[in-house]
């Protein structure tokens, strides 16, 4: 399990280097970004699977008690990870939505100024996605 602490930064930083190199060369970074996201979730799944496997593999009663204590710490860590993922992905989605809605709103306002109120509502609705993710992360963290 300790080797995953070395694997996680390597799995995250190597695809970032690929993104940097492609961006510097003027190429598209979509495939390198997909590789980074895939590497991150692969390491997360491996951490979950190997952590649960080590807890279930202990047959001795004392070892099982120690493993349950480690399992409680692992579940707390997974709770923290799920809170971070819910906040991060909701903010990422809200950023894309606000970018699209705000640019369209600015175009509509420049043509007809009376559309300001309607355009502002759509931008605020897109920003609400980030607030919902933030709220979910607080609910998850409240369990620990």
N, C-alpha and C positions, 0 to 999 in steps of 0.2 A: 504494500500500500504506500510505503514511503517513496517509492520510485515515481509514483504519479505526481508528486510535488515537483519533480524535475521535469516530467513529461508535459505537464500542463503549460508552463511558460514556453517550452520549446514548441509545442503544438500551436500556441497562439502567436509566437513571434516569427516563426519561419514563413507562414503565409503572408504576414505583414511585410516582410522583406520582399516577397514576390510582388505585392501590390505596389510597393515603393519603386521597384525596378521598372515595372510596366508603366507606371505613371510618369517616371522620368524619361522613358523612351517614347512617350506619347501614345502608347497603346491603350487598349481597353482593359479595365481591371475587374470586369465582372466575374470571370472564371477564377481569378485569384481570391476575390472576395468570397465566392462560393466555397473555395477550398478552405478558407479560414473559418467560415461558419461551420462547415462540415467537421473540421478538426476539433473545434471547440465542443460541439455536441457529442462527438465520438469520445472525447476524453471524459466528458460528464457522464455518459452512459457507462464507460468502463469503470469509472470511480464508483458508480452506484452498484454495478454488477459485482465487482471485486470486493467492495465493502460488505455487501449482503452475503456473498459467498464465504467470506472469512467468519462472519457471525454464525452462519448456519453449519459450518464445518466443525465447530468446537463440540466435542462429545463429552468432555469432562465437566462436572458440575461447577467446579471452581472456575474453569476456563469459560464456561457458559456465562457465569455471573460477570466475569470481567468483559466478556464479549458483549453482553447486554449493555454494560456501561459504555462501551465503545460504540455500540449501535445507537444508543441514545444521543451520543455526541455526533454520530454520523447523521442521524435524522435531523438534529438541530442545524448541522451544516447544510444539509439538503434544503431545509426550510429557508435558510439565509440565501442559498443559491436560487431557489424559486422566487423569493421576493425580489432579488436583483434582476432576474430574467423578466419578471412581470413588469417591473418599472422600466427596464431598458428597452424591451420590445414595444411597450406601449408608447414610450417617448419617441422611439424611432418611427413608429407608424404615425404618430401625431405630427412629427416633423415633416414627413412626406405629405400628409394631408394639408397641413398649414401652408406648405410651399405651393401646392397646387391651388388651394382655395384663395390664398392671398394674392397670387399673381393674377388669377381670374378676376378677383374683386377689384384690384387696381385698374385693370383694363375696363371693367364695367363702370367704375366710378369716373374714369377719365372721359368716357363717352356720355354718361348721363349721371349727374351728381345726385339725383334722387334715389339711386340704388344703394347708397351708402349703408343704410340700416339693414337691408337684406344681406348685403355682402358681409357685414360685420357679424351677423348671426351665423353664417356658414363658417367663417373663420373661428368663431368661438366654439362651435360644435366640434370642429376638428381638434381644437385644443383640449376639449373635454376628454378625449381619448387618453391623453397623458395623465389627466387627473384621476381617471378611473383606474389606471394601472398603478398609480401611486397609492390610491386607497386600498387596492387589493394587496399591495405589498405591506401596508400597515396591518391589515387583517391577518396576513400570514405571520408577520413578526409578533403579533399579539398572542399567538399560540405558544410562544416559547418563553 
